[in-house]
């Protein structure tokens, strides 16, 4: 029962914030201001967090309230989509692939999408990590980096750009005496993502012979944590390690330009709803180095 109450009151929270106040929301919902207020107080009590500040000048949203509101909006939209799907009798199946640099990001999106769409079936395979999978109808959607492939029947959807950072373990940086320029680091102290060239600004072009080359982001992160070398990665992929102090950024003054990424899908497919969901989700990831495209 408490879960049902939470869902109903999260919907109420969205209505109050969108309306700009308790009275306006109550009028829209056909109820009383006092009942709206009591339900919001009960929600705050259950969550153990203050969501709204109430004073004589009106209502303002707390930082926690903003975060809860963002997720509640997605919940409300998912509920509407579920009702639409039930009404149309559609049983959803979404098949997705992603470039290796975007695979952890896709994993996050799939988790959020799956939670919001409990009746949607998902298929995600490493084998479907190129445009050919979408063209051959083995996948509905591909998350990819760089310039979109121009192909008949495919529609690119810009999603944003990734901040690329050079990271290393604190122990390795101490061993290397905290180098201030990339060219001061020997090849044996570098790790590299397979297929990604030297990508730093303000330094001469260089062909690296890294200690480790891999197209598997988790493997590179493990190697970096272990002090095997420096590596350039999307910031979102190493954000938790940076927050925990397991890795540190360096060479910020030479940082590469953000790497654009997009979704490729066949025109007029079930992937459209996922793409819109992804845009809303990515909009909350700026602190992790993901800059969402405004459409």
KEVEXMI-63614 format. One line per 5 residues: number of its first residue (from 1); their letters; for each residue y, z, x of N, C-alpha, C. Coordinates in nm, 2 decimals. Each point is the difference from the previous one (the first is absolute). Last residue first. Example, Ala and Ser with C-alpha at 12.3 -4.5 7.8 and 13.67 -1.06 7.14 Angstrom:
2
2> SA> -0.22 0.71 1.28 0.11 0.00 0.09 0.11 0.08 -0.08; -0.57 -0.01 0.03 0.12 0.00 -0.09 0.12 0.00 0.09
***
This chain:
295
295> XXXXX> 1.98 -2.82 1.71 -0.02 -0.13 -0.07 0.09 0.00 -0.13; -0.06 0.26 0.51 0.06 0.01 -0.13 -0.01 -0.14 -0.07; -0.32 0.23 0.40 0.09 -0.11 -0.04 0.05 0.02 -0.14; -0.16 0.40 0.36 -0.04 -0.09 -0.11 0.10 -0.10 -0.03; -0.15 0.28 0.45 0.12 -0.04 -0.08 -0.04 -0.10 -0.10
290> XXXXX> -0.25 0.39 0.32 -0.02 -0.12 -0.08 0.12 -0.02 -0.09; -0.07 0.37 0.32 0.02 -0.12 0.07 -0.03 -0.12 -0.09; -0.01 0.47 -0.13 -0.12 -0.03 0.08 0.02 -0.14 0.07; 0.33 0.18 -0.30 -0.01 0.10 0.11 -0.12 -0.03 0.09; 0.06 -0.26 -0.39 0.10 -0.03 0.10 -0.01 0.09 0.12
285> XXXXX> -0.26 -0.05 -0.44 -0.06 0.01 0.13 0.10 -0.03 0.12; 0.02 -0.04 -0.51 0.00 0.14 0.04 -0.04 0.02 0.14; -0.01 -0.43 -0.22 0.14 0.05 0.00 0.02 0.14 0.04; -0.43 -0.22 -0.06 0.06 -0.02 0.13 0.14 0.05 0.00; -0.23 0.01 -0.41 -0.06 0.09 0.09 0.07 -0.01 0.14
280> XXXXX> 0.12 -0.31 -0.33 0.05 0.13 -0.04 -0.05 0.11 0.10; -0.16 -0.44 0.05 0.14 0.01 0.03 0.06 0.13 -0.03; -0.45 -0.09 -0.12 0.02 0.02 0.15 0.14 0.01 0.04; -0.11 -0.10 -0.45 -0.03 0.14 0.03 0.02 0.02 0.15; 0.05 -0.44 -0.14 0.11 0.08 -0.05 -0.02 0.15 0.03
275> XXXXX> -0.36 -0.29 0.10 0.12 -0.02 0.09 0.12 0.08 -0.04; -0.39 0.01 -0.27 -0.02 0.07 0.12 0.12 -0.01 0.10; -0.01 -0.26 -0.40 0.02 0.14 -0.03 -0.01 0.09 0.13; -0.11 -0.46 0.03 0.15 0.02 -0.02 0.03 0.15 -0.03; -0.45 -0.21 0.05 0.06 0.07 0.12 0.15 0.03 -0.02
270> XXXXX> -0.30 -0.25 -0.30 0.01 0.14 -0.03 0.06 0.08 0.12; 0.15 -0.51 -0.05 -0.12 0.07 0.00 0.02 0.14 -0.03; 0.30 -0.43 0.08 -0.04 0.05 -0.14 -0.14 0.06 0.01; 0.07 -0.26 0.43 0.10 0.01 -0.11 -0.06 0.05 -0.13; -0.21 0.15 0.48 0.01 -0.12 -0.08 0.10 0.02 -0.11
265> XXXXX> 0.08 0.26 0.45 -0.09 0.00 -0.12 0.00 -0.13 -0.06; 0.20 0.33 0.44 -0.03 -0.13 -0.04 -0.11 0.00 -0.11; 0.39 0.36 0.24 -0.13 -0.02 -0.07 -0.01 -0.15 -0.04; 0.28 0.25 0.43 0.00 -0.05 -0.13 -0.14 0.00 -0.07; 0.36 0.17 0.46 -0.13 -0.02 -0.06 0.01 -0.04 -0.14
260> XXXXX> 0.30 0.04 0.52 -0.01 -0.02 -0.15 -0.15 -0.01 -0.05; 0.23 0.28 0.43 -0.10 -0.11 -0.03 -0.01 -0.02 -0.15; 0.42 0.19 0.33 -0.10 0.04 -0.10 -0.09 -0.13 -0.03; 0.21 0.03 0.49 0.05 -0.02 -0.14 -0.11 0.03 -0.10; -0.02 0.25 0.46 -0.01 -0.13 -0.05 0.06 -0.01 -0.14
255> XXXXX> 0.14 0.36 0.40 -0.08 -0.02 -0.11 0.00 -0.14 -0.06; 0.21 0.26 0.38 -0.06 -0.14 0.02 -0.08 -0.04 -0.12; 0.22 0.43 0.05 0.10 -0.10 0.02 -0.05 -0.14 0.02; -0.29 0.38 -0.05 0.07 -0.03 -0.13 0.10 -0.11 0.02; -0.36 0.22 0.30 0.06 -0.13 0.01 0.07 -0.05 -0.13
250> XXXXX> -0.36 0.37 -0.09 0.08 -0.02 0.12 0.05 -0.14 0.00; -0.27 0.42 -0.32 0.05 -0.13 0.02 0.08 -0.01 0.13; -0.44 0.32 -0.12 0.15 0.00 0.01 0.04 -0.14 0.02; -0.46 0.32 -0.18 0.05 -0.12 0.06 0.16 0.01 0.00; -0.25 0.36 -0.17 -0.11 -0.06 0.08 0.05 -0.12 0.08
245> XXXXX> 0.26 0.28 -0.33 0.02 0.01 0.15 -0.11 -0.05 0.08; 0.07 0.00 -0.50 -0.07 0.11 0.06 0.02 0.02 0.15; 0.21 -0.36 -0.23 0.04 0.12 -0.07 -0.07 0.12 0.06; -0.13 -0.42 0.14 0.13 0.03 0.05 0.05 0.13 -0.06; -0.41 -0.17 -0.15 -0.01 0.05 0.14 0.14 0.03 0.06
240> XXXXX> -0.02 -0.19 -0.43 -0.05 0.14 -0.01 -0.02 0.06 0.15; 0.15 -0.45 -0.05 0.10 0.09 -0.05 -0.05 0.14 0.00; -0.19 -0.45 0.13 -0.01 0.12 0.09 0.10 0.11 -0.05; -0.05 -0.42 -0.24 -0.14 0.03 0.04 -0.01 0.13 0.09; 0.42 -0.19 -0.15 -0.07 0.07 -0.11 -0.14 0.04 0.04
235> XXXXX> 0.28 -0.25 0.30 0.03 0.14 -0.01 -0.08 0.07 -0.11; -0.18 -0.43 0.27 0.09 0.03 -0.11 0.02 0.15 -0.02; -0.11 -0.15 0.49 -0.06 0.00 -0.13 0.10 0.01 -0.11; -0.11 -0.03 0.58 0.10 -0.04 -0.10 -0.07 -0.02 -0.14; -0.12 0.31 0.47 -0.04 -0.11 -0.09 0.11 -0.02 -0.10
230> XXXXX> -0.19 0.27 0.50 0.11 -0.02 -0.10 -0.04 -0.12 -0.09; -0.39 0.30 0.24 0.11 -0.09 0.03 0.11 0.01 -0.11; -0.40 0.30 0.05 -0.04 -0.12 0.08 0.11 -0.10 0.03; -0.03 0.45 -0.24 0.08 -0.02 0.12 -0.05 -0.12 0.08; -0.14 0.18 -0.45 -0.08 0.05 0.12 0.07 -0.02 0.13
225> XXXXX> 0.19 -0.16 -0.41 -0.01 0.15 -0.01 -0.07 0.06 0.13; 0.00 -0.47 -0.05 0.14 0.05 0.03 0.00 0.15 0.00; -0.39 -0.21 -0.14 0.01 -0.02 0.14 0.14 0.05 0.05; -0.10 0.00 -0.46 -0.08 0.10 0.07 0.02 -0.01 0.15; 0.22 -0.32 -0.26 0.05 0.13 -0.02 -0.08 0.11 0.07
220> XXXXX> -0.16 -0.44 -0.01 0.11 0.01 0.09 0.07 0.14 -0.01; -0.36 -0.10 -0.29 -0.05 0.01 0.14 0.12 0.02 0.09; 0.10 -0.07 -0.46 -0.05 0.13 0.03 -0.06 0.02 0.14; 0.15 -0.44 -0.14 0.11 0.10 0.02 -0.06 0.14 0.02; -0.21 -0.48 0.12 -0.03 0.11 -0.09 0.10 0.11 0.02
215> XXXXX> -0.07 -0.41 0.25 0.07 -0.04 -0.12 -0.03 0.11 -0.11; 0.03 0.01 0.58 -0.07 0.02 -0.12 0.07 -0.05 -0.12; -0.01 0.09 0.58 0.05 -0.09 -0.11 -0.09 0.01 -0.12; 0.12 0.29 0.50 -0.08 -0.02 -0.13 0.07 -0.10 -0.09; 0.17 0.06 0.43 -0.12 0.08 0.02 -0.10 -0.02 -0.12
210> XXXXX> 0.37 -0.39 0.11 -0.01 0.14 -0.04 -0.13 0.06 0.03; 0.32 -0.39 0.16 -0.14 0.02 0.02 -0.04 0.14 -0.04; 0.45 -0.35 -0.12 -0.06 0.13 0.04 -0.15 -0.02 0.02; 0.47 -0.30 0.04 -0.14 -0.01 -0.04 -0.08 0.12 0.04; 0.55 -0.10 -0.10 -0.10 0.05 0.09 -0.14 -0.02 -0.07
205> XXXXX> 0.59 -0.08 -0.02 -0.13 -0.04 -0.05 -0.11 0.04 0.10; 0.47 0.27 0.02 -0.06 -0.13 0.03 -0.14 -0.02 -0.06; 0.37 0.32 -0.24 -0.09 0.00 0.12 -0.05 -0.14 0.02; 0.26 0.14 -0.39 0.08 0.04 0.12 -0.08 0.01 0.13; -0.26 0.06 -0.46 0.13 -0.07 0.02 0.06 0.05 0.13
200> XXXXX> -0.54 -0.06 -0.16 0.11 0.10 0.02 0.13 -0.08 0.03; -0.53 -0.10 -0.06 0.10 -0.01 -0.11 0.11 0.11 0.01; -0.47 -0.27 0.21 0.10 0.09 0.05 0.12 -0.02 -0.10; -0.42 -0.18 -0.24 0.06 -0.02 0.13 0.09 0.12 0.04; -0.45 -0.03 -0.32 0.14 0.03 -0.01 0.06 -0.01 0.14
195> XXXXX> -0.47 -0.06 -0.10 0.08 -0.11 -0.06 0.15 0.02 -0.01; -0.31 0.43 0.04 -0.05 -0.14 0.03 0.09 -0.10 -0.07; 0.18 0.47 0.16 -0.06 -0.05 -0.12 -0.04 -0.15 0.03; 0.05 0.39 0.39 0.06 -0.11 -0.07 -0.08 -0.04 -0.13; 0.13 0.38 0.45 -0.10 -0.04 -0.09 0.07 -0.11 -0.09
190> XXXXX> 0.11 0.22 0.53 0.04 -0.06 -0.13 -0.13 -0.02 -0.09; 0.04 0.15 0.47 0.04 0.11 -0.09 0.04 -0.06 -0.14; -0.13 -0.27 0.37 -0.11 0.08 -0.02 0.03 0.12 -0.09; 0.33 -0.32 0.15 -0.09 -0.05 -0.10 -0.11 0.09 -0.04; 0.46 0.21 0.19 -0.10 -0.10 0.05 -0.10 -0.03 -0.11
185> XXXXX> 0.53 0.16 -0.03 -0.14 0.04 -0.03 -0.10 -0.11 0.04; 0.48 -0.04 0.02 -0.04 0.10 0.10 -0.14 0.05 -0.02; 0.24 -0.31 -0.30 -0.06 -0.07 0.12 -0.03 0.10 0.11; 0.20 0.15 -0.42 -0.14 -0.05 -0.01 -0.05 -0.06 0.13; 0.37 0.40 0.01 0.00 -0.15 -0.03 -0.15 -0.05 0.00
180> XXXXX> 0.11 0.46 0.08 0.12 -0.03 -0.08 0.00 -0.15 -0.04; -0.40 0.40 0.13 0.07 -0.13 0.04 0.11 -0.03 -0.10; -0.28 0.45 0.12 0.09 -0.05 -0.10 0.08 -0.13 0.03; -0.36 0.20 0.27 0.13 0.05 0.02 0.10 -0.06 -0.09; -0.49 -0.03 0.01 0.08 -0.12 0.04 0.14 0.04 0.03
175> XXXXX> -0.29 0.33 -0.16 -0.07 -0.05 0.12 0.08 -0.12 0.06; 0.14 0.19 -0.41 0.03 0.09 0.11 -0.06 -0.05 0.13; -0.10 -0.24 -0.39 0.15 -0.02 0.04 0.03 0.10 0.11; -0.43 0.04 -0.18 0.02 -0.13 0.08 0.14 -0.02 0.04; -0.09 0.37 -0.28 -0.07 0.02 0.13 0.02 -0.12 0.09
170> XXXXX> 0.15 -0.02 -0.46 0.08 0.08 0.09 -0.05 0.02 0.14; -0.15 -0.44 -0.27 -0.02 0.15 -0.01 0.10 0.07 0.09; 0.14 -0.47 -0.23 -0.10 0.05 0.11 -0.01 0.15 -0.02; 0.24 -0.50 -0.23 -0.03 0.14 0.00 -0.10 0.03 0.11; 0.38 -0.39 -0.23 -0.09 0.03 0.11 -0.03 0.15 0.00
165> XXXXX> 0.13 -0.32 -0.44 0.04 0.10 0.10 -0.10 0.01 0.11; 0.19 -0.31 -0.46 -0.10 0.01 0.11 0.05 0.10 0.10; 0.09 -0.10 -0.56 0.06 0.04 0.13 -0.12 0.02 0.10; 0.00 -0.33 -0.44 -0.06 0.12 0.07 0.08 0.03 0.12; 0.11 -0.26 -0.51 -0.02 -0.01 0.15 -0.04 0.13 0.06
160> XXXXX> -0.03 -0.27 -0.52 0.08 0.09 0.08 -0.02 -0.03 0.15; -0.16 -0.25 -0.41 -0.01 0.14 -0.03 0.09 0.09 0.08; -0.07 -0.55 -0.20 0.05 0.09 0.11 -0.01 0.15 -0.05; -0.30 -0.42 -0.16 0.09 0.10 -0.06 0.04 0.09 0.11; -0.23 -0.53 -0.08 0.03 0.11 0.08 0.09 0.10 -0.07
155> XXXXX> -0.37 -0.37 -0.18 0.13 0.05 -0.02 0.03 0.12 0.09; -0.36 -0.47 -0.07 0.02 0.14 0.05 0.15 0.03 -0.02; -0.19 -0.43 -0.10 -0.06 0.09 -0.08 0.02 0.15 0.03; 0.05 -0.36 0.39 0.00 -0.03 -0.15 -0.07 0.10 -0.08; 0.24 0.14 0.46 -0.12 -0.07 -0.04 0.01 -0.03 -0.15
150> XXXXX> 0.25 0.23 0.45 0.04 -0.08 -0.11 -0.12 -0.09 -0.03; 0.05 0.51 0.24 -0.06 -0.14 0.00 0.04 -0.08 -0.12; 0.31 0.41 0.22 -0.11 -0.04 -0.10 -0.05 -0.14 0.02; 0.20 0.32 0.39 0.05 -0.11 -0.09 -0.11 -0.03 -0.09; -0.05 0.48 0.21 0.06 -0.12 0.05 0.04 -0.09 -0.11
145> XXXXX> -0.41 0.33 -0.10 0.12 0.02 0.08 0.06 -0.14 0.04; -0.32 0.19 -0.45 0.00 -0.07 0.13 0.14 0.02 0.07; -0.38 0.11 -0.44 0.12 0.06 0.06 0.00 -0.06 0.15; -0.24 -0.20 -0.47 0.00 0.03 0.15 0.13 0.06 0.04; -0.32 -0.11 -0.48 0.12 0.03 0.06 -0.02 0.03 0.15
140> XXXXX> -0.35 -0.13 -0.31 0.12 -0.03 -0.09 0.13 0.02 0.08; -0.51 -0.16 0.18 0.09 0.11 -0.01 0.12 -0.04 -0.09; -0.34 -0.30 0.07 -0.09 0.12 0.03 0.09 0.12 0.00; 0.14 -0.48 -0.07 -0.02 0.09 -0.11 -0.11 0.11 0.02; 0.21 -0.34 0.31 -0.14 -0.02 -0.05 -0.04 0.09 -0.11
135> XXXXX> 0.43 0.04 0.19 -0.01 -0.14 -0.04 -0.14 -0.03 -0.05; 0.08 0.42 0.18 0.07 -0.01 -0.13 -0.01 -0.15 -0.05; -0.19 0.10 0.42 -0.08 0.08 -0.11 0.07 -0.02 -0.13; 0.20 -0.19 0.38 -0.11 -0.08 -0.04 -0.08 0.07 -0.11; 0.36 0.21 0.24 0.04 -0.08 -0.11 -0.11 -0.08 -0.06
130> XXXXX> -0.13 0.45 0.26 0.08 -0.12 0.03 0.03 -0.07 -0.13; -0.30 0.39 0.06 0.12 0.04 0.07 0.08 -0.13 0.04; -0.46 0.15 -0.21 0.10 -0.07 -0.08 0.14 0.02 0.05; -0.39 0.20 0.19 -0.03 -0.14 0.00 0.11 -0.08 -0.07; -0.02 0.48 0.00 0.06 -0.05 0.12 -0.01 -0.15 0.01
125> XXXXX> 0.02 0.25 -0.48 -0.10 -0.03 0.11 0.08 -0.06 0.12; 0.02 0.24 -0.53 0.08 -0.02 0.12 -0.09 -0.02 0.11; 0.03 0.06 -0.57 -0.08 -0.05 0.11 0.09 -0.03 0.11; 0.00 0.28 -0.51 0.06 -0.05 0.12 -0.10 -0.05 0.10; 0.11 0.13 -0.57 -0.10 -0.01 0.11 0.06 -0.07 0.12
120> XXXXX> 0.21 0.30 -0.44 0.01 -0.12 0.08 -0.11 0.00 0.11; 0.11 0.35 -0.32 -0.10 -0.09 -0.05 0.00 -0.13 0.08; 0.31 0.38 0.09 -0.14 0.04 0.01 -0.11 -0.10 -0.05; 0.51 0.01 0.18 -0.07 -0.09 -0.08 -0.15 0.03 0.00; 0.32 0.26 0.25 0.08 -0.04 -0.12 -0.07 -0.09 -0.10
115> XXXXX> -0.21 0.14 0.41 0.03 0.12 -0.07 0.08 -0.03 -0.13; -0.09 -0.36 0.30 -0.12 0.05 -0.07 0.02 0.12 -0.08; 0.36 -0.16 0.27 -0.03 -0.09 -0.12 -0.13 0.04 -0.07; 0.11 0.23 0.39 0.10 0.03 -0.10 -0.02 -0.08 -0.12; -0.28 -0.08 0.37 -0.02 0.14 -0.05 0.10 0.03 -0.12
110> XXXXX> 0.05 -0.41 0.23 -0.12 0.00 -0.08 -0.03 0.14 -0.06; 0.35 -0.05 0.31 0.03 -0.06 -0.13 -0.12 0.00 -0.09; -0.06 0.16 0.44 0.09 0.09 -0.08 0.03 -0.06 -0.14; -0.24 -0.27 0.30 -0.08 0.11 -0.04 0.08 0.10 -0.09; 0.22 -0.36 0.21 -0.07 -0.04 -0.12 -0.09 0.11 -0.05
105> XXXXX> 0.22 0.08 0.40 0.10 0.00 -0.11 -0.07 -0.05 -0.13; -0.25 -0.01 0.40 0.02 0.14 -0.05 0.10 0.01 -0.11; -0.07 -0.44 0.18 -0.12 0.06 -0.07 0.02 0.14 -0.04; 0.29 -0.33 0.24 0.04 0.05 -0.13 -0.12 0.08 -0.07; -0.02 -0.23 0.43 0.11 0.09 0.02 0.04 0.07 -0.13
100> XXXXX> -0.35 -0.33 0.00 -0.04 0.13 0.06 0.11 0.09 0.02; 0.01 -0.35 -0.40 0.01 -0.01 0.15 -0.03 0.14 0.06; -0.19 -0.09 -0.49 0.12 0.03 0.07 -0.02 -0.03 0.15; -0.21 -0.05 -0.56 -0.02 0.00 0.14 0.13 0.03 0.07; -0.26 0.03 -0.54 0.12 0.00 0.10 -0.05 0.00 0.14
95> XXXXX> -0.12 -0.04 -0.57 -0.07 -0.02 0.13 0.12 -0.02 0.10; -0.09 0.21 -0.53 0.10 -0.04 0.10 -0.07 -0.01 0.14; -0.11 0.04 -0.57 -0.06 -0.01 0.14 0.10 -0.06 0.09; -0.03 0.21 -0.55 0.07 -0.04 0.12 -0.09 0.00 0.12; -0.05 -0.08 -0.54 -0.06 0.09 0.10 0.05 -0.05 0.13
90> XXXXX> 0.20 -0.06 -0.53 -0.02 -0.05 0.14 -0.06 0.11 0.09; 0.16 -0.01 -0.49 -0.14 0.00 0.03 -0.03 -0.05 0.14; 0.43 0.09 -0.24 -0.04 -0.14 0.02 -0.15 -0.01 0.03; 0.20 0.42 -0.08 0.03 -0.08 -0.11 -0.04 -0.15 0.02; -0.04 0.31 0.35 -0.09 0.04 -0.11 0.02 -0.09 -0.12
85> XXXXX> 0.29 -0.05 0.36 -0.13 -0.05 0.04 -0.10 0.03 -0.11; 0.43 0.18 -0.05 0.00 -0.15 -0.02 -0.13 -0.06 0.03; 0.06 0.46 0.07 0.00 -0.03 -0.14 0.00 -0.15 -0.02; 0.04 0.14 0.44 -0.14 0.03 -0.05 -0.01 -0.03 -0.15; 0.42 -0.04 0.21 -0.09 -0.11 0.04 -0.14 0.02 -0.05
80> XXXXX> 0.32 0.34 -0.07 0.03 -0.11 -0.08 -0.09 -0.12 0.03; -0.04 0.38 0.27 -0.05 0.03 -0.14 0.03 -0.12 -0.09; 0.17 -0.01 0.43 -0.14 -0.02 0.00 -0.06 0.02 -0.13; 0.45 0.09 0.06 -0.02 -0.14 0.00 -0.15 -0.04 0.00; 0.13 0.45 0.03 0.03 -0.05 -0.13 -0.02 -0.15 -0.01
75> XXXXX> -0.07 0.21 0.42 -0.10 0.05 -0.10 0.03 -0.06 -0.13; 0.31 -0.07 0.34 -0.11 -0.08 0.02 -0.11 0.03 -0.10; 0.38 0.27 -0.01 0.03 -0.13 -0.05 -0.12 -0.10 0.02; -0.03 0.43 0.18 -0.02 0.01 -0.14 0.04 -0.14 -0.06; 0.06 0.08 0.46 -0.14 -0.02 -0.03 -0.02 0.00 -0.15
70> XXXXX> 0.43 0.07 0.15 -0.04 -0.13 0.05 -0.15 -0.03 -0.04; 0.20 0.43 -0.09 0.04 -0.11 -0.09 -0.05 -0.14 0.04; -0.07 0.38 0.28 -0.09 0.00 -0.12 0.04 -0.11 -0.10; 0.27 0.05 0.38 -0.13 -0.05 0.04 -0.10 0.00 -0.12; 0.44 0.17 -0.07 0.00 -0.14 0.03 -0.13 -0.06 0.03
65> XXXXX> 0.04 0.47 -0.05 0.00 -0.07 -0.13 0.01 -0.15 0.02; 0.03 0.28 0.37 -0.13 -0.01 -0.05 -0.01 -0.07 -0.13; 0.42 0.06 0.18 -0.07 -0.09 0.08 -0.15 -0.01 -0.04; 0.33 0.13 -0.39 -0.02 0.05 0.13 -0.08 -0.10 0.09; 0.36 -0.10 -0.42 -0.14 0.00 0.04 -0.02 0.06 0.14
60> XXXXX> 0.37 0.10 -0.42 -0.02 -0.08 0.12 -0.14 0.02 0.05; 0.37 0.08 -0.45 -0.13 0.01 0.05 -0.01 -0.08 0.13; 0.44 0.25 -0.26 -0.10 -0.10 -0.03 -0.13 0.03 0.07; 0.41 0.27 0.00 0.05 -0.14 0.02 -0.10 -0.11 -0.03; -0.09 0.48 -0.01 0.10 -0.03 -0.11 0.05 -0.15 0.01
55> XXXXX> -0.48 0.09 0.20 0.12 0.08 0.01 0.09 -0.05 -0.11; -0.53 -0.07 0.24 0.08 0.00 -0.12 0.12 0.09 0.02; -0.40 -0.29 0.30 0.11 0.10 0.00 0.08 -0.01 -0.12; -0.54 -0.15 0.11 0.14 -0.03 -0.04 0.09 0.12 0.02; -0.46 0.00 0.15 0.02 -0.14 -0.01 0.15 -0.04 -0.04
50> XXXXX> -0.32 0.43 0.24 0.12 -0.03 -0.08 0.03 -0.15 0.00; -0.50 0.25 0.06 0.11 -0.06 0.07 0.12 -0.03 -0.10; -0.48 0.14 -0.09 0.05 0.09 0.10 0.12 -0.05 0.08; -0.28 -0.18 -0.38 0.00 -0.07 0.13 0.05 0.10 0.11; -0.02 0.15 -0.45 -0.13 -0.04 0.03 0.00 -0.07 0.14
45> XXXXX> 0.41 0.13 -0.17 -0.08 0.12 0.02 -0.14 -0.04 0.04; 0.30 -0.33 -0.13 0.04 0.05 0.13 -0.09 0.12 0.04; -0.06 -0.18 -0.43 -0.05 -0.10 0.11 0.04 0.06 0.14; 0.17 0.23 -0.38 -0.14 0.02 0.02 -0.07 -0.09 0.10; 0.46 -0.06 -0.10 -0.02 0.13 0.07 -0.15 0.03 0.02
40> XXXXX> 0.11 -0.38 -0.26 0.03 -0.02 0.15 -0.02 0.13 0.08; -0.05 0.02 -0.47 -0.11 -0.07 0.06 0.02 -0.03 0.15; 0.34 0.21 -0.26 -0.11 0.09 0.02 -0.12 -0.07 0.07; 0.39 -0.25 -0.11 0.03 0.09 0.11 -0.12 0.09 0.02; -0.02 -0.29 -0.37 0.00 -0.08 0.13 0.02 0.10 0.12
35> XXXXX> 0.05 0.18 -0.43 -0.14 -0.03 0.03 -0.01 -0.07 0.13; 0.43 0.08 -0.15 -0.06 0.13 0.04 -0.15 -0.02 0.03; 0.27 -0.36 -0.17 0.03 0.03 0.14 -0.07 0.12 0.05; -0.23 -0.29 -0.40 0.12 0.09 0.02 0.02 0.02 0.15; -0.21 -0.46 -0.23 -0.04 0.14 0.00 0.13 0.09 0.03
30> XXXXX> -0.09 -0.51 0.01 0.00 0.06 -0.14 -0.05 0.14 0.00; 0.10 -0.31 0.38 -0.14 0.03 -0.03 -0.02 0.06 -0.14; 0.43 -0.12 0.17 -0.08 -0.12 0.02 -0.14 0.03 -0.05; 0.30 0.36 0.02 0.04 -0.09 -0.11 -0.09 -0.13 0.00; -0.05 0.31 0.35 -0.05 0.06 -0.13 0.03 -0.09 -0.11
25> XXXXX> 0.18 -0.11 0.42 -0.15 -0.02 -0.01 -0.06 0.05 -0.13; 0.46 0.09 0.08 -0.02 -0.15 -0.01 -0.15 -0.03 -0.01; 0.12 0.45 0.10 0.03 -0.04 -0.14 -0.02 -0.15 -0.03; -0.08 0.17 0.44 -0.09 0.05 -0.10 0.03 -0.04 -0.14; 0.15 -0.30 0.43 0.02 0.13 -0.05 -0.10 0.04 -0.11
20> XXXXX> 0.04 -0.43 0.24 0.11 0.07 0.06 0.03 0.14 -0.06; -0.35 -0.37 -0.07 0.10 0.01 -0.10 0.12 0.07 0.06; -0.38 -0.06 0.27 0.05 -0.13 -0.04 0.12 0.01 -0.10; -0.23 0.39 0.12 0.08 -0.05 0.12 0.06 -0.13 -0.03; -0.28 0.19 -0.33 0.12 0.08 0.02 0.08 -0.05 0.11
15> XXXXX> -0.42 -0.20 -0.09 0.10 -0.03 -0.11 0.13 0.08 0.02; -0.36 0.08 0.30 0.06 -0.14 0.02 0.10 -0.03 -0.10; -0.24 0.40 -0.06 0.09 0.01 0.12 0.07 -0.13 0.03; -0.35 0.02 -0.33 0.13 0.05 -0.05 0.10 0.01 0.12; -0.43 -0.13 0.11 0.07 -0.11 -0.07 0.13 0.05 -0.06
10> XXXXX> -0.26 0.32 0.20 0.05 -0.09 0.11 0.07 -0.12 -0.07; -0.22 0.30 -0.28 0.13 0.05 0.05 0.06 -0.08 0.11; -0.43 -0.11 -0.17 0.10 -0.02 -0.11 0.14 0.05 0.05; -0.37 0.06 0.29 0.03 -0.14 -0.01 0.11 -0.02 -0.11; -0.16 0.44 0.07 0.08 -0.05 0.12 0.04 -0.15 -0.02
5> XXXXX> -0.28 0.20 -0.32 0.13 0.05 -0.01 0.09 -0.05 0.11; -0.46 -0.09 0.02 0.07 -0.08 -0.11 0.14 0.04 -0.02; -0.26 0.25 0.30 0.03 -0.13 0.05 0.07 -0.09 -0.10; -0.14 0.43 -0.13 0.12 0.00 0.09 0.03 -0.13 0.05; -0.39 0.05 -0.26 0.12 0.00 -0.08 0.12 0.00 0.09
***
